Amino acid sequence: MGFQNSAFLGEEETASIYYHDIFDYALDAKEIIKWRVGEKGLALFTKTKEILNKDGFYFLKNKENLLYKKTLRERISNRKLEIVKKNASVLNKIPTVLGIFVTGALAMNNAEEESDVDLMIITNRNSLWLTRLLVYLILKVINSSVRKPGEIYQKDKLCLNIWLDESALSWNLQDRNIYSAHEIAQIKSIVDKGDIYQRFLQKNIWILDYWPNSVKIENIKHKTKNYSKNKYSNKGCLFERFCFWIQYKYMEKRITREKISLHKAIFHPKNWGEAVLKKLSS
């Protein structure tokens, strides 16, 4: 059955199908409701395309192959998630690690066979760079595969490309768009200490302007006393700055558009948000 609109598919749902087509992702009825495009994002969708419905999935005309891809990629994603869980069970023992999250295509169960595994790690305040150093040392000791900058072969390798400490959970204003909102809303929690996932969502409530049904943001009040034992002394803060300096010097020559500071490090050399916005307007 082919159609452009119906009682079920309003413009918010139709726009969602257009958006997910960019990532070769067919939506079922529940996903269409979850990923309804919000008012702020609707203006980005200007073209009308025919939508087909088959076996309970919705996709653009001539994209029936997405049904096969969805089944295949879910199977691949489940295998990759086991890799994440195995490594997270070890990294979870680091006391300054508050959260480990799957991001990117794997978070949507849409990973390809040759793709890497994107992760976001949230740490205690003033401990990001010490934690990052410990994480990489531990991964090396347990012989985990970690993707290196510029590396072509990336299958199943861990790509730790987003690092935040609990004092810097808000997404930068200039990087807020429909793509980054979706990336945040789709993250999959593997380790979550002290409601850090909900605290992260609270700091990024703006994502609901683009995807109003995507997540449930609860009213979690952060109690500082729960984390007092993990807070750094002045000497600890100095050591954290030293860890930052050492790692920054190591990567300095390779920095392009990565965003690196004492409390936040986001390693995305390509502006995917800009690329997605261009595809939506083409």
C-alpha positions as a printed Julia matrix, in Angstrom:
282×3 Matrix{Float64}:
  0.0    0.0    0.0
  1.48   3.35  -0.96
  0.45   6.75   0.4
  1.71  10.19   1.28
 -0.49  10.94   4.24
 -3.29   9.32   6.26
 -5.2    9.6    9.51
 -2.34   7.81  11.24
  0.54   9.59   9.56
  0.46  13.28  10.31
  3.19  15.63   9.2
  5.17  14.92  12.4
  5.22  11.16  11.69
  5.89  11.62   7.99
  8.85  13.88   8.77
 10.22  11.21  11.08
 10.18   8.64   8.27
 12.04  11.1    6.03
 14.65  11.71   8.73
 15.34   8.07   9.52
 15.61   7.24   5.83
 18.91   9.15   5.86
 20.24   6.4    8.12
 18.62   3.53   6.19
 16.22   2.86   9.05
 12.62   1.72   8.67
 10.23   2.54  11.52
  7.46   0.43  13.01
  4.31   2.0   14.47
  5.72   2.34  18.0
  8.92   3.91  16.71
  6.98   6.41  14.62
  5.18   7.58  17.76
  8.4    7.69  19.78
 10.25   9.6   17.08
  7.57  12.11  16.08
  9.28  15.27  14.92
  8.67  18.26  17.16
  7.58  21.72  16.13
 11.12  23.08  16.0
 12.17  20.41  13.51
  9.16  20.43  11.17
 10.34  23.48   9.23
 13.35  21.47   8.04
 11.17  19.09   6.03
  9.95  20.74   2.85
  9.59  17.95   0.28
  6.83  15.39  -0.16
  7.79  11.78  -0.8
  5.71   8.66  -1.14
  5.66   6.36   1.88
  5.05   2.62   1.83
  3.86   0.34   4.61
  4.82  -3.33   4.64
  4.73  -5.87   7.47
  4.11  -3.06   9.96
  7.12  -0.99   8.88
  7.11   2.41   7.2
  9.69   3.58   4.68
 10.08   5.67   1.53
  9.17   4.32  -1.88
 11.85   2.09  -3.44
 13.41   1.44  -0.02
 11.86  -1.95   0.71
 15.38  -3.33   1.23
 15.41  -1.51   4.57
 13.32  -4.32   6.05
 16.12  -6.79   5.38
 18.7   -4.32   6.63
 16.76  -3.78   9.85
 16.72  -7.5   10.68
 20.37  -7.97   9.76
 21.6   -4.92  11.63
 19.68  -5.82  14.77
 21.49  -9.16  14.81
 24.84  -7.44  14.28
 24.05  -4.87  16.97
 23.2   -7.5   19.55
 26.62  -9.06  19.06
 28.38  -5.72  19.36
 26.42  -4.86  22.51
 27.86  -7.95  24.17
 31.33  -6.53  23.49
 30.32  -3.28  25.16
 28.86  -5.04  28.21
 31.98  -7.15  28.65
 34.24  -4.09  28.66
 31.82  -1.97  30.71
 31.78  -4.58  33.47
 35.5   -3.91  33.94
 35.47  -0.12  33.46
 32.55   0.11  35.88
 35.01  -0.67  38.69
 36.76   2.68  38.2
 35.27   4.79  41.03
 35.24   8.0   38.99
 33.13   6.49  36.2
 29.5    7.56  36.63
 28.07   6.39  33.33
 28.88   4.41  30.21
 26.56   4.81  27.25
 26.3    3.46  23.73
 25.84   6.14  21.08
 25.62   6.32  17.28
 24.09   3.64  15.08
 24.56   0.91  17.67
 22.28   2.77  20.08
 19.52   2.37  17.48
 20.39  -1.3   16.83
 21.37  -0.14  13.36
 25.07  -1.0   13.31
 26.78  -2.39  10.22
 29.14  -5.37  10.36
 32.29  -3.32   9.75
 31.4   -0.45  12.06
 33.06   0.47  15.34
 31.36   0.88  18.72
 30.72   4.49  19.79
 30.68   5.2   23.53
 30.06   8.15  25.81
 31.58   8.15  29.31
 30.54  10.49  32.12
 32.87  10.97  35.08
 32.89  12.61  38.48
 33.59  16.32  38.63
 37.24  17.2   37.96
 38.21  13.67  37.06
 37.64  13.35  33.3
 41.26  13.22  32.18
 42.47  11.0   34.99
 39.55   8.66  34.27
 40.27   8.72  30.55
 43.89   7.77  31.22
 42.8    4.9   33.49
 40.22   3.69  30.97
 42.73   3.45  28.14
 45.3    1.76  30.35
 42.77  -0.83  31.51
 41.53  -1.48  27.99
 45.11  -2.07  26.92
 45.74  -4.46  29.81
 42.63  -6.54  29.05
 43.56  -6.46  25.34
 40.41  -4.71  24.13
 40.39  -3.31  20.6
 40.29   0.49  20.62
 40.0    2.57  17.47
 42.85   4.97  16.82
 42.52   8.33  15.0
 42.49   7.9   11.22
 42.34   4.13  11.43
 40.51   2.63   8.44
 39.74  -0.82   9.82
 37.29  -0.25  12.66
 35.16  -3.4   13.02
 34.08  -3.93  16.65
 36.66  -1.49  17.96
 35.7    0.76  20.87
 35.5    4.42  19.89
 35.37   6.51  23.06
 34.44   9.76  21.37
 32.37  11.61  23.99
 33.71  12.39  27.49
 31.86  14.58  30.0
 32.32  15.21  33.67
 29.22  15.78  35.78
 29.77  19.55  35.85
 29.53  19.83  32.04
 26.51  17.79  30.95
 24.83  20.48  28.8
 25.34  20.28  25.03
 26.98  23.37  23.52
 24.43  25.86  22.2
 26.02  26.1   18.75
 25.83  22.32  18.33
 22.14  21.93  19.14
 20.13  20.76  16.15
 17.78  17.97  15.08
 20.7   15.57  14.58
 22.44  16.12  17.92
 19.03  15.99  19.65
 18.38  12.57  18.14
 21.89  11.36  19.04
 21.29  12.32  22.67
 17.77  10.89  22.8
 18.84   7.55  21.35
 21.74   6.81  23.7
 21.6    3.44  25.41
 22.62   3.21  29.05
 25.04   0.44  30.05
 26.33   1.83  33.37
 24.33   4.43  35.3
 25.42   5.51  38.77
 23.54   8.07  40.83
 20.89   8.75  38.17
 23.54  10.28  35.9
 21.47   9.38  32.83
 18.49  11.41  34.05
 20.77  14.23  35.17
 22.24  14.29  31.66
 18.77  14.44  30.11
 17.7   17.21  32.48
 20.6   19.33  31.3
 19.57  18.71  27.69
 15.8   19.08  27.91
 16.0   21.12  24.7
 16.04  17.83  22.74
 12.27  17.6   23.32
 11.8   20.59  21.0
 12.91  18.29  18.18
 11.79  14.86  19.44
  9.08  15.42  22.1
  8.23  11.72  22.66
 11.74  10.31  22.49
 12.64  10.15  26.19
 11.04  10.51  29.59
 12.81  13.15  31.65
 12.16  12.63  35.34
 12.46  15.19  38.11
 15.63  13.92  39.75
 17.15  16.17  42.39
 20.89  15.64  42.61
 22.07  15.29  46.2
 25.64  16.51  46.46
 26.32  14.45  49.59
 26.01  11.24  47.57
 29.15  12.17  45.65
 31.19  13.92  48.32
 33.48  10.92  48.74
 34.47  11.19  45.06
 35.2   14.92  45.0
 38.77  15.97  44.55
 41.01  17.82  46.95
 43.07  20.73  45.64
 45.97  18.31  45.12
 43.64  16.04  43.14
 42.55  18.91  40.91
 46.17  19.72  40.17
 46.82  16.12  39.19
 43.72  16.21  36.96
 45.1   19.28  35.21
 48.41  17.48  34.73
 46.57  14.49  33.16
 44.74  16.92  30.88
 47.98  18.63  29.83
 49.75  15.34  29.05
 46.9   14.01  26.92
 46.26  17.34  25.19
 49.9   17.61  24.17
 49.76  14.09  22.77
 46.74  14.83  20.57
 47.36  18.53  19.86
 48.74  18.12  16.34
 45.78  15.98  15.24
 43.02  18.26  16.52
 40.69  19.58  13.8
 37.13  20.43  14.95
 37.19  18.3   18.11
 36.01  20.14  21.21
 38.42  19.62  24.09
 38.41  21.28  27.52
 39.1   20.36  31.13
 35.53  19.16  31.68
 34.44  17.99  28.22
 35.97  16.2   25.24
 34.03  15.46  22.07
 35.95  13.75  19.3
 33.82  14.21  16.17
 36.13  15.37  13.37
 33.23  15.41  10.9
 30.26  17.73  11.33
 27.5   15.15  11.02
 24.84  17.65  12.07
 25.65  19.87   9.14
 25.71  16.88   6.77
 22.27  15.73   7.93
 20.77  19.21   7.6
 22.07  19.39   4.02
 20.44  16.05   3.19
 17.14  17.18   4.64
 17.16  20.25   2.4
 18.33  18.46  -0.78
